[in-house]
Amino acid sequence: MKIEYNNLFTHFILTTLHRLTIIPEENRERIEKFITGVVKNYNCKLYAIYANLEHVHFLISRSSNISEEYIASIIADSSVKFINKHKLVKGHFDWQSIASAFSISKSNVDCVCK
């Protein structure tokens, strides 16, 4: 059976390699904006994002033809290239090879976005 519409909400967490506290406050917003653009380019919708010193949280809705693993990999790989290219951290930047993804309900999305 073909499903024409669904709204799959996922809360992702990407953590810096070795949980190093290396994302500087002055570059946090630039990293968030970059990730926002990547999410939009893959026809997903971003509801919330926050980067701190050692990890980033973002809440998106995605289409059923994009898996959590695929979109997390795209965001992780492209943001690593962006951060290193623009030298947004001291030294080489990388995320841990494992991320977290949590599905959440629409009612919880509404609470987060108010």
PyMOL commands that place a pseudoatom at each C-alpha (Angstrom):
pseudoatom trace, name=CA, resn=MET, resi=1, chain=A, elem=C, hetatm=0, pos=[0.000, 0.000, 0.000]
pseudoatom trace, name=CA, resn=LYS, resi=2, chain=A, elem=C, hetatm=0, pos=[1.334, 3.431, -0.915]
pseudoatom trace, name=CA, resn=ILE, resi=3, chain=A, elem=C, hetatm=0, pos=[1.280, 6.097, 1.763]
pseudoatom trace, name=CA, resn=GLU, resi=4, chain=A, elem=C, hetatm=0, pos=[0.886, 9.526, 0.227]
pseudoatom trace, name=CA, resn=TYR, resi=5, chain=A, elem=C, hetatm=0, pos=[1.420, 11.608, 3.337]
pseudoatom trace, name=CA, resn=ASN, resi=6, chain=A, elem=C, hetatm=0, pos=[2.962, 11.204, 6.709]
pseudoatom trace, name=CA, resn=ASN, resi=7, chain=A, elem=C, hetatm=0, pos=[4.795, 13.428, 9.107]
pseudoatom trace, name=CA, resn=LEU, resi=8, chain=A, elem=C, hetatm=0, pos=[7.599, 11.654, 10.919]
pseudoatom trace, name=CA, resn=PHE, resi=9, chain=A, elem=C, hetatm=0, pos=[9.120, 13.744, 13.711]
pseudoatom trace, name=CA, resn=THR, resi=10, chain=A, elem=C, hetatm=0, pos=[12.618, 12.917, 14.920]
pseudoatom trace, name=CA, resn=HIS, resi=11, chain=A, elem=C, hetatm=0, pos=[14.821, 14.533, 17.558]
pseudoatom trace, name=CA, resn=PHE, resi=12, chain=A, elem=C, hetatm=0, pos=[18.495, 14.013, 16.686]
pseudoatom trace, name=CA, resn=ILE, resi=13, chain=A, elem=C, hetatm=0, pos=[21.606, 14.495, 18.773]
pseudoatom trace, name=CA, resn=LEU, resi=14, chain=A, elem=C, hetatm=0, pos=[25.064, 14.636, 17.193]
pseudoatom trace, name=CA, resn=THR, resi=15, chain=A, elem=C, hetatm=0, pos=[27.965, 14.632, 19.651]
pseudoatom trace, name=CA, resn=THR, resi=16, chain=A, elem=C, hetatm=0, pos=[31.508, 15.837, 19.058]
pseudoatom trace, name=CA, resn=LEU, resi=17, chain=A, elem=C, hetatm=0, pos=[34.219, 13.205, 18.787]
pseudoatom trace, name=CA, resn=HIS, resi=18, chain=A, elem=C, hetatm=0, pos=[35.350, 12.193, 22.296]
pseudoatom trace, name=CA, resn=ARG, resi=19, chain=A, elem=C, hetatm=0, pos=[32.714, 14.645, 23.639]
pseudoatom trace, name=CA, resn=LEU, resi=20, chain=A, elem=C, hetatm=0, pos=[35.238, 17.452, 23.338]
pseudoatom trace, name=CA, resn=THR, resi=21, chain=A, elem=C, hetatm=0, pos=[33.827, 20.861, 24.255]
pseudoatom trace, name=CA, resn=ILE, resi=22, chain=A, elem=C, hetatm=0, pos=[35.062, 22.571, 21.094]
pseudoatom trace, name=CA, resn=ILE, resi=23, chain=A, elem=C, hetatm=0, pos=[32.092, 24.330, 19.487]
pseudoatom trace, name=CA, resn=PRO, resi=24, chain=A, elem=C, hetatm=0, pos=[32.667, 27.985, 20.378]
pseudoatom trace, name=CA, resn=GLU, resi=25, chain=A, elem=C, hetatm=0, pos=[29.668, 30.135, 21.290]
pseudoatom trace, name=CA, resn=GLU, resi=26, chain=A, elem=C, hetatm=0, pos=[30.597, 32.689, 18.630]
pseudoatom trace, name=CA, resn=ASN, resi=27, chain=A, elem=C, hetatm=0, pos=[30.200, 30.042, 15.871]
pseudoatom trace, name=CA, resn=ARG, resi=28, chain=A, elem=C, hetatm=0, pos=[27.160, 28.239, 17.275]
pseudoatom trace, name=CA, resn=GLU, resi=29, chain=A, elem=C, hetatm=0, pos=[24.602, 30.201, 15.247]
pseudoatom trace, name=CA, resn=ARG, resi=30, chain=A, elem=C, hetatm=0, pos=[26.564, 29.777, 12.009]
pseudoatom trace, name=CA, resn=ILE, resi=31, chain=A, elem=C, hetatm=0, pos=[26.617, 25.993, 12.500]
pseudoatom trace, name=CA, resn=GLU, resi=32, chain=A, elem=C, hetatm=0, pos=[22.894, 25.969, 13.323]
pseudoatom trace, name=CA, resn=LYS, resi=33, chain=A, elem=C, hetatm=0, pos=[22.095, 27.961, 10.161]
pseudoatom trace, name=CA, resn=PHE, resi=34, chain=A, elem=C, hetatm=0, pos=[24.178, 25.592, 8.040]
pseudoatom trace, name=CA, resn=ILE, resi=35, chain=A, elem=C, hetatm=0, pos=[22.390, 22.519, 9.416]
pseudoatom trace, name=CA, resn=THR, resi=36, chain=A, elem=C, hetatm=0, pos=[19.041, 24.291, 8.895]
pseudoatom trace, name=CA, resn=GLY, resi=37, chain=A, elem=C, hetatm=0, pos=[19.923, 24.734, 5.213]
pseudoatom trace, name=CA, resn=VAL, resi=38, chain=A, elem=C, hetatm=0, pos=[20.898, 21.080, 4.811]
pseudoatom trace, name=CA, resn=VAL, resi=39, chain=A, elem=C, hetatm=0, pos=[17.611, 19.959, 6.365]
pseudoatom trace, name=CA, resn=LYS, resi=40, chain=A, elem=C, hetatm=0, pos=[15.666, 22.238, 4.007]
pseudoatom trace, name=CA, resn=ASN, resi=41, chain=A, elem=C, hetatm=0, pos=[17.621, 20.994, 0.957]
pseudoatom trace, name=CA, resn=TYR, resi=42, chain=A, elem=C, hetatm=0, pos=[16.434, 17.450, 1.687]
pseudoatom trace, name=CA, resn=ASN, resi=43, chain=A, elem=C, hetatm=0, pos=[12.759, 18.463, 1.825]
pseudoatom trace, name=CA, resn=CYS, resi=44, chain=A, elem=C, hetatm=0, pos=[12.566, 18.097, 5.571]
pseudoatom trace, name=CA, resn=LYS, resi=45, chain=A, elem=C, hetatm=0, pos=[11.301, 20.708, 8.011]
pseudoatom trace, name=CA, resn=LEU, resi=46, chain=A, elem=C, hetatm=0, pos=[13.285, 21.937, 10.980]
pseudoatom trace, name=CA, resn=TYR, resi=47, chain=A, elem=C, hetatm=0, pos=[11.325, 22.784, 14.119]
pseudoatom trace, name=CA, resn=ALA, resi=48, chain=A, elem=C, hetatm=0, pos=[14.118, 23.437, 16.612]
pseudoatom trace, name=CA, resn=ILE, resi=49, chain=A, elem=C, hetatm=0, pos=[17.913, 23.412, 16.745]
pseudoatom trace, name=CA, resn=TYR, resi=50, chain=A, elem=C, hetatm=0, pos=[20.515, 24.154, 19.369]
pseudoatom trace, name=CA, resn=ALA, resi=51, chain=A, elem=C, hetatm=0, pos=[24.271, 23.636, 19.249]
pseudoatom trace, name=CA, resn=ASN, resi=52, chain=A, elem=C, hetatm=0, pos=[26.311, 23.763, 22.414]
pseudoatom trace, name=CA, resn=LEU, resi=53, chain=A, elem=C, hetatm=0, pos=[29.953, 23.081, 23.226]
pseudoatom trace, name=CA, resn=GLU, resi=54, chain=A, elem=C, hetatm=0, pos=[29.861, 19.311, 22.674]
pseudoatom trace, name=CA, resn=HIS, resi=55, chain=A, elem=C, hetatm=0, pos=[26.689, 18.407, 20.813]
pseudoatom trace, name=CA, resn=VAL, resi=56, chain=A, elem=C, hetatm=0, pos=[23.818, 19.649, 18.705]
pseudoatom trace, name=CA, resn=HIS, resi=57, chain=A, elem=C, hetatm=0, pos=[20.104, 18.896, 19.039]
pseudoatom trace, name=CA, resn=PHE, resi=58, chain=A, elem=C, hetatm=0, pos=[17.680, 19.297, 16.168]
pseudoatom trace, name=CA, resn=LEU, resi=59, chain=A, elem=C, hetatm=0, pos=[14.047, 18.356, 15.682]
pseudoatom trace, name=CA, resn=ILE, resi=60, chain=A, elem=C, hetatm=0, pos=[12.830, 17.714, 12.150]
pseudoatom trace, name=CA, resn=SER, resi=61, chain=A, elem=C, hetatm=0, pos=[9.942, 16.202, 10.282]
pseudoatom trace, name=CA, resn=ARG, resi=62, chain=A, elem=C, hetatm=0, pos=[10.978, 14.093, 7.332]
pseudoatom trace, name=CA, resn=SER, resi=63, chain=A, elem=C, hetatm=0, pos=[9.313, 12.306, 4.495]
pseudoatom trace, name=CA, resn=SER, resi=64, chain=A, elem=C, hetatm=0, pos=[8.893, 8.557, 4.625]
pseudoatom trace, name=CA, resn=ASN, resi=65, chain=A, elem=C, hetatm=0, pos=[11.435, 8.059, 1.823]
pseudoatom trace, name=CA, resn=ILE, resi=66, chain=A, elem=C, hetatm=0, pos=[14.280, 9.446, 3.978]
pseudoatom trace, name=CA, resn=SER, resi=67, chain=A, elem=C, hetatm=0, pos=[15.508, 7.301, 6.849]
pseudoatom trace, name=CA, resn=GLU, resi=68, chain=A, elem=C, hetatm=0, pos=[16.845, 8.675, 10.116]
pseudoatom trace, name=CA, resn=GLU, resi=69, chain=A, elem=C, hetatm=0, pos=[20.236, 7.167, 9.352]
pseudoatom trace, name=CA, resn=TYR, resi=70, chain=A, elem=C, hetatm=0, pos=[20.392, 8.767, 5.898]
pseudoatom trace, name=CA, resn=ILE, resi=71, chain=A, elem=C, hetatm=0, pos=[19.480, 12.307, 6.973]
pseudoatom trace, name=CA, resn=ALA, resi=72, chain=A, elem=C, hetatm=0, pos=[21.722, 12.129, 10.067]
pseudoatom trace, name=CA, resn=SER, resi=73, chain=A, elem=C, hetatm=0, pos=[24.645, 10.979, 7.895]
pseudoatom trace, name=CA, resn=ILE, resi=74, chain=A, elem=C, hetatm=0, pos=[24.071, 13.756, 5.359]
pseudoatom trace, name=CA, resn=ILE, resi=75, chain=A, elem=C, hetatm=0, pos=[23.877, 16.398, 8.103]
pseudoatom trace, name=CA, resn=ALA, resi=76, chain=A, elem=C, hetatm=0, pos=[26.913, 15.028, 9.958]
pseudoatom trace, name=CA, resn=ASP, resi=77, chain=A, elem=C, hetatm=0, pos=[29.107, 14.658, 6.871]
pseudoatom trace, name=CA, resn=SER, resi=78, chain=A, elem=C, hetatm=0, pos=[28.247, 18.028, 5.357]
pseudoatom trace, name=CA, resn=SER, resi=79, chain=A, elem=C, hetatm=0, pos=[28.553, 19.912, 8.658]
pseudoatom trace, name=CA, resn=VAL, resi=80, chain=A, elem=C, hetatm=0, pos=[31.993, 18.378, 9.323]
pseudoatom trace, name=CA, resn=LYS, resi=81, chain=A, elem=C, hetatm=0, pos=[33.172, 19.648, 5.929]
pseudoatom trace, name=CA, resn=PHE, resi=82, chain=A, elem=C, hetatm=0, pos=[31.627, 23.071, 6.579]
pseudoatom trace, name=CA, resn=ILE, resi=83, chain=A, elem=C, hetatm=0, pos=[33.091, 23.439, 10.076]
pseudoatom trace, name=CA, resn=ASN, resi=84, chain=A, elem=C, hetatm=0, pos=[36.578, 22.351, 8.988]
pseudoatom trace, name=CA, resn=LYS, resi=85, chain=A, elem=C, hetatm=0, pos=[36.544, 24.424, 5.770]
pseudoatom trace, name=CA, resn=HIS, resi=86, chain=A, elem=C, hetatm=0, pos=[35.615, 27.600, 7.654]
pseudoatom trace, name=CA, resn=LYS, resi=87, chain=A, elem=C, hetatm=0, pos=[37.799, 26.768, 10.685]
pseudoatom trace, name=CA, resn=LEU, resi=88, chain=A, elem=C, hetatm=0, pos=[34.910, 27.202, 13.115]
pseudoatom trace, name=CA, resn=VAL, resi=89, chain=A, elem=C, hetatm=0, pos=[36.711, 25.194, 15.811]
pseudoatom trace, name=CA, resn=LYS, resi=90, chain=A, elem=C, hetatm=0, pos=[40.335, 24.917, 16.878]
pseudoatom trace, name=CA, resn=GLY, resi=91, chain=A, elem=C, hetatm=0, pos=[41.957, 21.935, 15.194]
pseudoatom trace, name=CA, resn=HIS, resi=92, chain=A, elem=C, hetatm=0, pos=[40.175, 19.221, 13.231]
pseudoatom trace, name=CA, resn=PHE, resi=93, chain=A, elem=C, hetatm=0, pos=[36.464, 18.726, 13.867]
pseudoatom trace, name=CA, resn=ASP, resi=94, chain=A, elem=C, hetatm=0, pos=[34.452, 15.506, 13.693]
pseudoatom trace, name=CA, resn=TRP, resi=95, chain=A, elem=C, hetatm=0, pos=[31.259, 14.042, 15.137]
pseudoatom trace, name=CA, resn=GLN, resi=96, chain=A, elem=C, hetatm=0, pos=[31.108, 10.674, 16.878]
pseudoatom trace, name=CA, resn=SER, resi=97, chain=A, elem=C, hetatm=0, pos=[30.266, 7.883, 14.442]
pseudoatom trace, name=CA, resn=ILE, resi=98, chain=A, elem=C, hetatm=0, pos=[27.022, 7.141, 16.302]
pseudoatom trace, name=CA, resn=ALA, resi=99, chain=A, elem=C, hetatm=0, pos=[24.180, 9.630, 16.725]
pseudoatom trace, name=CA, resn=SER, resi=100, chain=A, elem=C, hetatm=0, pos=[20.936, 9.462, 18.673]
pseudoatom trace, name=CA, resn=ALA, resi=101, chain=A, elem=C, hetatm=0, pos=[17.474, 9.682, 17.123]
pseudoatom trace, name=CA, resn=PHE, resi=102, chain=A, elem=C, hetatm=0, pos=[14.183, 9.765, 19.014]
pseudoatom trace, name=CA, resn=SER, resi=103, chain=A, elem=C, hetatm=0, pos=[10.767, 9.696, 17.396]
pseudoatom trace, name=CA, resn=ILE, resi=104, chain=A, elem=C, hetatm=0, pos=[8.263, 12.018, 18.995]
pseudoatom trace, name=CA, resn=SER, resi=105, chain=A, elem=C, hetatm=0, pos=[4.552, 12.686, 18.636]
pseudoatom trace, name=CA, resn=LYS, resi=106, chain=A, elem=C, hetatm=0, pos=[2.921, 15.730, 17.059]
pseudoatom trace, name=CA, resn=SER, resi=107, chain=A, elem=C, hetatm=0, pos=[1.625, 16.870, 20.456]
pseudoatom trace, name=CA, resn=ASN, resi=108, chain=A, elem=C, hetatm=0, pos=[5.190, 16.961, 21.775]
pseudoatom trace, name=CA, resn=VAL, resi=109, chain=A, elem=C, hetatm=0, pos=[6.303, 18.941, 18.716]
pseudoatom trace, name=CA, resn=ASP, resi=110, chain=A, elem=C, hetatm=0, pos=[3.575, 21.475, 19.437]
pseudoatom trace, name=CA, resn=CYS, resi=111, chain=A, elem=C, hetatm=0, pos=[4.847, 21.825, 23.024]
pseudoatom trace, name=CA, resn=VAL, resi=112, chain=A, elem=C, hetatm=0, pos=[8.454, 22.355, 21.878]
pseudoatom trace, name=CA, resn=CYS, resi=113, chain=A, elem=C, hetatm=0, pos=[7.512, 24.934, 19.262]
pseudoatom trace, name=CA, resn=LYS, resi=114, chain=A, elem=C, hetatm=0, pos=[5.340, 27.184, 21.444]
for i in range(1, 114): cmd.bond("trace and resi %d" % i, "trace and resi %d" % (i + 1))
show_as sticks, trace
zoom trace
